[in-house]
Amino acid sequence: CDWSSDVCSSDLRIRLISMAGNNGYFGWWSDANNTNPFVTFYAYYADFRASQQLRIQLPANHGQPLLELYAKSVNDLTLVQRALVLSWLQEMGLPVKTQIEGLMMQLASNAAFNQFDKDNLTIDASLAFDAKKTALSQAFASVLTHNIATKAGLPWLQGLDYDAAVIYLQNHAQNVMVKGLLFLVQRLPSSITSNTSI
């Protein structure tokens, strides 16, 4: 299946919609009784991208359930997941300034990087599904949040050291997700070449 083709995008969108459970929420392996907010957000984002490929105009209120879900599930998401979700919702054109401000305040209230668990991730380990609060997850969430806050025209909180977070990520740039984020914010070390994006 050519992911860039309209036929493939249409098929994938139909399959995605058919996997939705109660209230349009998604769970692991289509388990309607075990919904997962992060999986639900990603499913809606995937639908958004497929709709773009198919040039389908989604209803104006298409994203409203996602804002409501975020409010309900914010405490069930890790900081990395919150940053990823808000980046998706922002790309979808939803108003997320207030939510980004809340995430920045949460990040600012956390301890310094060196007070978190030491990081021992493999190259392909996913920070999105790691529930541990580590220095790397704090740095990743901080850098991604800085990126979406800048796009939203929000001032960065003084208590958050963006440059220190970037440097920490650069020291762990062998991880695929970290490398993708550094590429996105144009801070990938010159010694590393990549065409990876998150």
C-alpha positions, 0 to 999 in steps of 0.5 A, a space after each residue: 500500500 502506497 501511503 501517499 496514494 488517495 486509495 491507500 489513505 481512504 482504505 486506512 481511514 475506513 479501517 480506522 473508523 471501524 476500530 472506534 469503540 464507545 464514544 469514539 474512543 480507541 483502545 489497544 487491538 480494537 478492544 472497545 472495553 479498554 480504551 486508552 486516551 493516548 491511543 485515541 488522540 493518535 487515532 484522531 490525528 491519523 484520521 486528520 492526516 488521512 483526511 488531508 491526503 484525501 482533501 476531505 473537509 472535516 466538520 468545524 467541530 471535529 476536534 471538540 471531543 478531543 479537547 474534552 478528552 484532554 481535560 478528562 485524561 490529562 492526569 493519565 498522560 505522561 508529560 511526553 504524551 501531553 506534549 505530543 498530544 498538544 502538538 497534534 491538536 495544534 497541527 489540527 488547528 485546535 485552540 490549545 494555548 491554555 493547555 500548553 500554558 498548563 503543561 509549561 507550569 507542570 514542567 517548571 514544577 518538576 525537579 532538575 534533570 539530574 534528580 530524575 532516574 538515570 536513562 538507559 534507553 535503547 536506540 528504538 525505545 519509545 519515550 511515548 510509552 515509557 511511564 517512568 519520569 526520567 531526565 530524558 522524558 523531562 528534557 524531551 517534553 520541555 523541548 517539544 513544549 517549547 516548540 509548540 509554545 513558540 508556534 502559539 505565540 506564548 512566552 517561555 517560562 523563566 524556570 524552564 532551561 530550554 538550552 539545558 534540555 536541548 543539550 541533554 537530548 543531544 547527548 542521547 541523540 542515538 534514540 530515534 524519537 530524540 533524534 527526530 525531535 532535534 531534527 524538528 527544532 533544528 538542533 541536531 548535532 552536526 555529527 549526526 545526519 538524519 532525515 527522521 521526523 516525529 
